[in-house]
Amino acid sequence: MGDFGVVVANDKVIPVIVADIGPTNKIGEGSAALLSRLAKEGQAHTLAEGVRYIVFPGTSLTREVNADKLALEIGKKIELYERLLLP
């Protein structure tokens, strides 16, 4: 719990912190704020398809984290993800 990840939908990549503890074979719940950022019109609604969840295992930070460190770490993971997408 607490690993970094990204949620991809509607040509948008949104950084997230995974706070789900189970069940182990299910993922897909997010906040209304996440849903609004992923929605085409910016209005929260259910996204039924085309959503990808990418979790970076082992990236959880200690409790000694601040907003600047968090932004830096998420930025690094997004850069890695974008490099992996390039042909």
Secondary structure, 3 states (H helix, E strand, C coil): CCCEEEEEECCEEEEEECCCCCCCCCCCCCCHHHHHHHCCCCCCCCCCCCCEEEEECCCCCCCCCCHHHHHHHHHHHHHHHHHHHCC
